């Protein structure tokens, strides 16, 4: 159990979770009924939406691959890995903030599945941000 708390293990777990999140983007359009919602929009809007979705998913996979494959190297204290950890902390910290600042509670209140999604994403982004923040402090210290 103590090993699960080790920072390298947490970084690898975060990496795996981010890769999983990126791969889940394949089903996001169906889950959120994008074909129905975007059907009445212009071709440009539809294509931009799907292109952004693809690149967000790819970004999650790539940002997850880094700690999954290079957890020890990220904690080395060298300048480049420390900057990468700082960037990940900022990126995922902003994603965490978006969950509370940008997304309206009207989107999930009163809907069990959406409320569960909001809670799960809030926990996920809190954990991801905390692990990267602790890793940044460790590497910089």
Residue frames relative to the residue before (quaternion, step in Angstrom):
aa qw qx qy qz dx dy dz
X 1.0000 0.0000 0.0000 0.0000 0.00 0.00 0.00
X 0.6268 0.5370 -0.3377 0.4524 3.59 0.99 -0.81
X 0.6172 0.5594 -0.3495 0.4290 3.60 1.01 -0.76
X 0.6141 0.5586 -0.3477 0.4358 3.61 1.07 -0.71
X 0.6710 0.4960 -0.2935 0.4665 3.55 1.16 -0.56
X 0.4726 0.6796 -0.4418 0.3457 3.60 1.23 -0.28
X 0.5679 -0.6438 0.4028 0.3174 3.55 -0.97 0.91
X 0.6400 0.5142 -0.3455 0.4546 3.61 0.94 -0.74
X 0.6457 0.5048 -0.3203 0.4751 3.58 1.00 -0.79
X 0.6452 0.5147 -0.3202 0.4651 3.59 0.95 -0.84
X 0.6390 0.5156 -0.3304 0.4655 3.59 0.96 -0.78
X 0.6600 0.4977 -0.3100 0.4696 3.58 0.95 -0.84
X 0.6429 0.5155 -0.3184 0.4686 3.59 1.00 -0.81
X 0.6308 0.5141 -0.3229 0.4833 3.57 1.01 -0.82
X 0.6347 0.5335 -0.3260 0.4542 3.57 0.96 -0.86
X 0.6683 0.4914 -0.2969 0.4731 3.58 0.90 -0.91
X 0.6460 0.5185 -0.3181 0.4612 3.59 0.99 -0.82
X 0.6664 0.4962 -0.3039 0.4662 3.60 0.96 -0.82
X 0.6199 0.5114 -0.3449 0.4850 3.58 1.04 -0.69
X 0.6411 0.5170 -0.3171 0.4703 3.58 0.98 -0.82
X 0.6444 0.5134 -0.3163 0.4703 3.57 0.98 -0.84
X 0.6456 0.5212 -0.3200 0.4574 3.56 0.97 -0.81
X 0.6761 0.4888 -0.2891 0.4695 3.56 0.96 -0.85
X 0.6002 0.5720 -0.3512 0.4350 3.58 1.14 -0.58
X 0.5354 0.6416 -0.4008 0.3757 3.58 1.20 -0.39
X 0.5107 0.6389 -0.4157 0.3978 3.58 1.26 -0.29
X 0.7678 0.3581 -0.1905 0.4960 3.61 1.01 -0.79
X 0.4078 0.7427 -0.4576 0.2698 3.61 1.23 -0.14
X 0.6584 0.5099 -0.3526 0.4268 3.66 0.78 -0.80
X 0.6768 0.4787 -0.3022 0.4707 3.61 0.97 -0.79
X 0.6551 0.5180 -0.3161 0.4501 3.58 0.94 -0.88
X 0.7566 0.3632 -0.1937 0.5081 3.59 0.97 -0.84
X 0.4018 -0.7466 0.4390 0.2973 3.59 1.34 0.14
X 0.0895 0.8277 -0.5438 0.1056 3.55 0.82 0.99
X 0.6181 0.5381 -0.3900 0.4200 3.65 0.86 -0.70
X 0.6700 0.4855 -0.2974 0.4763 3.59 0.99 -0.78
X 0.7064 0.4699 -0.2637 0.4590 3.56 0.88 -0.95
X 0.7609 0.3884 -0.2014 0.4792 3.57 0.92 -0.88
X 0.4492 0.7301 -0.4284 0.2858 3.57 1.26 -0.20
X 0.7397 0.4039 -0.2302 0.4865 3.56 1.04 -0.68
X 0.5616 0.5921 -0.3975 0.4195 3.59 1.26 0.08
X 0.6610 -0.4988 0.3742 0.4175 3.55 -1.29 0.17
X 0.6519 -0.5028 0.4001 0.4026 3.53 -1.28 0.40
X 0.6230 0.5490 -0.3369 0.4439 3.59 0.99 -0.81
X 0.6702 0.4985 -0.3002 0.4607 3.60 0.86 -0.95
X 0.6501 0.5119 -0.3155 0.4646 3.59 0.95 -0.87
X 0.7053 0.4670 -0.2804 0.4537 3.57 0.81 -0.98
X 0.6293 0.5116 -0.3390 0.4769 3.59 1.01 -0.72
X 0.6351 0.5364 -0.3314 0.4461 3.61 0.95 -0.83
X 0.7070 0.4494 -0.2650 0.4775 3.58 0.84 -0.95
X 0.6204 0.5263 -0.3453 0.4678 3.60 1.07 -0.68
X 0.6531 0.4967 -0.3168 0.4758 3.59 0.95 -0.84
X 0.6254 0.5360 -0.3365 0.4565 3.58 0.97 -0.81
X 0.6459 0.5184 -0.3202 0.4600 3.58 0.92 -0.89
X 0.7239 0.4450 -0.2633 0.4568 3.58 0.79 -0.97
X 0.5918 0.5302 -0.3712 0.4806 3.61 1.13 -0.49
X 0.6481 0.5067 -0.3128 0.4747 3.58 0.96 -0.84
X 0.6558 0.5067 -0.3016 0.4713 3.57 0.95 -0.90
X 0.6332 0.5286 -0.3259 0.4619 3.59 1.00 -0.82
X 0.6338 0.5211 -0.3301 0.4666 3.59 0.95 -0.83
X 0.6600 0.5058 -0.3073 0.4629 3.59 0.91 -0.93
X 0.7030 0.4692 -0.2794 0.4555 3.59 0.81 -0.96
X 0.6737 0.4751 -0.2983 0.4810 3.59 0.98 -0.81
X 0.6424 0.5016 -0.3193 0.4834 3.57 1.20 -0.44
X 0.6152 0.5665 -0.3466 0.4248 3.57 1.07 -0.71
X 0.5974 0.5998 -0.3555 0.3962 3.57 1.06 -0.73
X 0.7542 0.3469 -0.2474 0.4995 3.67 0.60 -0.93
X 0.5845 0.5727 -0.3857 0.4260 3.60 1.09 -0.52
X 0.7709 0.3687 -0.1852 0.4853 3.58 0.88 -0.94
X 0.8237 0.2386 -0.0731 0.5092 3.59 1.02 -0.73
X 0.1258 0.8360 -0.5255 0.0953 3.61 1.00 0.73
X 0.6821 0.4855 -0.2990 0.4579 3.61 0.80 -0.96
X 0.6642 0.5085 -0.3042 0.4558 3.57 0.93 -0.89
X 0.6307 0.5397 -0.3342 0.4464 3.58 1.04 -0.74
X 0.7155 0.4391 -0.2450 0.4851 3.58 1.10 -0.66
X 0.4081 0.7652 -0.4302 0.2507 3.60 1.28 0.03
X 0.4496 -0.6894 0.4585 0.3352 3.57 1.13 -0.55
X 0.4597 0.6601 -0.4600 0.3759 3.58 1.26 0.01
X 0.6555 -0.5689 0.3224 0.3778 3.61 -1.07 0.64
X 0.6887 0.4916 -0.3095 0.4339 3.63 0.75 -0.94
X 0.6857 0.4548 -0.3198 0.4698 3.66 0.75 -0.82
X 0.6281 0.5360 -0.3395 0.4505 3.58 1.05 -0.71
X 0.6434 0.5008 -0.3145 0.4862 3.58 1.00 -0.79
X 0.6318 0.5243 -0.3296 0.4661 3.60 1.01 -0.78
X 0.6509 0.4985 -0.3152 0.4780 3.60 0.95 -0.80
X 0.6345 0.5242 -0.3220 0.4680 3.56 1.00 -0.83
X 0.6529 0.5118 -0.3047 0.4680 3.58 0.98 -0.85
X 0.6482 0.5004 -0.3172 0.4784 3.58 0.97 -0.82
X 0.6308 0.5299 -0.3351 0.4571 3.59 0.98 -0.80
X 0.6669 0.4918 -0.2946 0.4760 3.57 0.91 -0.90
X 0.6642 0.5199 -0.3044 0.4426 3.59 0.84 -0.98
X 0.7497 0.3887 -0.2276 0.4849 3.58 0.68 -1.06
X 0.5796 0.5590 -0.3771 0.4576 3.59 1.17 -0.45
X 0.6474 0.4930 -0.3118 0.4905 3.57 1.04 -0.75
X 0.6230 0.5212 -0.3440 0.4711 3.60 1.06 -0.69
X 0.6112 0.5404 -0.3340 0.4721 3.57 1.07 -0.78
X 0.6695 0.5033 -0.2994 0.4569 3.59 0.86 -0.96
X 0.6157 0.5612 -0.3463 0.4314 3.60 1.01 -0.79
X 0.5945 0.5896 -0.3605 0.4110 3.57 1.05 -0.74
X 0.7746 0.3397 -0.1663 0.5068 3.59 1.06 -0.74
X 0.7320 0.4388 -0.2321 0.4666 3.57 1.04 -0.74
X 0.7735 0.3824 -0.1916 0.4678 3.58 0.88 -0.91
X 0.7348 0.4192 -0.2481 0.4720 3.59 0.72 -1.04
X 0.4028 -0.7343 0.5011 0.2176 3.55 -0.72 1.12
X 0.5130 -0.6393 0.4762 0.3183 3.60 -0.99 0.79
X 0.5352 0.6261 -0.4049 0.3970 3.61 1.20 -0.38
X 0.6014 0.5874 -0.3473 0.4156 3.56 1.21 -0.51
X 0.8137 0.2571 -0.1165 0.5081 3.59 1.08 -0.65
X 0.5588 0.6098 -0.4095 0.3848 3.62 1.07 -0.48
X 0.8077 0.2545 -0.2054 0.4906 3.54 -0.93 0.95
X 0.6828 0.3875 -0.2764 0.5543 3.60 1.28 -0.01
X 0.4154 -0.7489 0.4548 0.2444 3.59 -0.41 1.18
X 0.6949 0.4754 -0.2916 0.4539 3.58 0.78 -0.98
X 0.6833 0.4728 -0.2936 0.4726 3.59 0.90 -0.84
X 0.6187 0.5232 -0.3429 0.4752 3.60 1.07 -0.69
X 0.6395 0.5107 -0.3194 0.4777 3.58 0.97 -0.85
X 0.6420 0.5210 -0.3157 0.4656 3.59 1.00 -0.81
X 0.6474 0.5155 -0.3151 0.4646 3.57 0.95 -0.87
X 0.6667 0.4898 -0.3026 0.4733 3.59 0.89 -0.92
X 0.6643 0.5064 -0.3079 0.4555 3.59 0.88 -0.94
X 0.6807 0.4724 -0.2971 0.4746 3.59 0.90 -0.86
X 0.6102 0.5443 -0.3518 0.4557 3.60 1.06 -0.67
X 0.6621 0.4828 -0.2946 0.4917 3.57 0.97 -0.87
X 0.6500 0.5284 -0.3181 0.4440 3.58 0.90 -0.91
X 0.7171 0.4417 -0.2710 0.4661 3.61 0.74 -1.01
X 0.5927 0.5478 -0.3682 0.4615 3.61 1.12 -0.57
X 0.6767 0.4927 -0.2806 0.4696 3.57 0.89 -1.00
X 0.6607 0.5098 -0.3097 0.4557 3.60 0.83 -0.98
X 0.6844 0.4803 -0.2874 0.4671 3.59 0.83 -0.97
X 0.6564 0.5170 -0.3154 0.4499 3.59 0.93 -0.87
X 0.6527 0.5053 -0.3245 0.4618 3.60 0.91 -0.85
X 0.6808 0.4671 -0.3022 0.4764 3.60 0.87 -0.87
X 0.6337 0.5257 -0.3400 0.4543 3.62 1.01 -0.70
X 0.6589 0.4895 -0.3050 0.4830 3.58 0.91 -0.88
X 0.6492 0.5130 -0.3140 0.4656 3.59 0.97 -0.84
X 0.6323 0.5281 -0.3280 0.4623 3.59 1.02 -0.77
X 0.6611 0.4938 -0.3017 0.4776 3.57 0.90 -0.92
X 0.6417 0.5233 -0.3173 0.4623 3.57 0.98 -0.87
X 0.7024 0.4667 -0.2737 0.4626 3.60 0.82 -0.97
X 0.7021 0.4650 -0.2728 0.4652 3.58 0.98 -0.79
X 0.6565 0.5459 -0.3019 0.4240 3.56 1.17 -0.64
